[in-house]
Amino acid sequence: MRALPMVMASVVVLGGCTAANQQQGASTQEPQRRYLCLQTAQKPGGYDEQVFATCMASWGYKEGEAVYIHR
């Protein structure tokens, strides 16, 4: 009977680790995603800010004051 509570506790702990790894994964992929969005938004003399914002939003980022923040 003690095995069930131990299994449940393990599931909760592992679930927390997975959530932390997903957040870390988002931050390590941000430079690649930003690069792809900048390439997509390129135009002569700069880049299209609206296209860039739309691209970043498609990855789940929202515009902050100076940076994009993963939601």
N, C-alpha and C positions, 0 to 999 in steps of 0.2 A: 503494500500500500504506500510505502514511502517513495517508491519509484516515480509515481505520477507527479507529486509536487516537484521533485528534482527535474524531471523532464520539462515541466511547465516553466520552471525558473531558468533552465537552459535556453528555452525558446525565447523568453523575454530578453535575456542578455544578448543572444545572438541577433535578435531583431534590432536592438539598439546599436550594435556594431555595424550592421548593414546600413542603417540610416546614416551613421557617421561617415561610412565609406562613400555613400552616394553623394553627400555634401562635399567631401574632399574631391571626389571625381569631377564634380561640376567645376570646382575652382581650378583644377589642373587642366581642364579642357578649355577654359575661357580664352587663353591666348590664341589657340587654333580657331575657335569659333569667331573671335573678333577679326582675325586675319581673313577668314573666308567671307565674312560680312563686308569687310573693307574692299576686298576684291570684287564682290558683287556690286557694291555701290560706287565703284570708280567711274568717273566721268572726266572729260578734259578739264584740267585745271583744279582738280580736287575730287570730292566725292559727294554723292547725293545723301544728305543727312536723313531724309525720310526713308530711303531704301535701307540705309544702315540700321535705323531704329526698328524698322519692320523685321529685318533679318535677325537682329538680336532678340526681339520679342518672340520670334518663332522658336528660338532656343530656350525660351523661358526666362529671359532677363527683362528687367524693367529699368527704365532710365532713372538714375539717381542724380545727385547734383553734378558730379563730375565723372562718375563711373556707372557701369551697368551692374546691377545687383541680381543675382540668381534668386528667383522666387522660391 
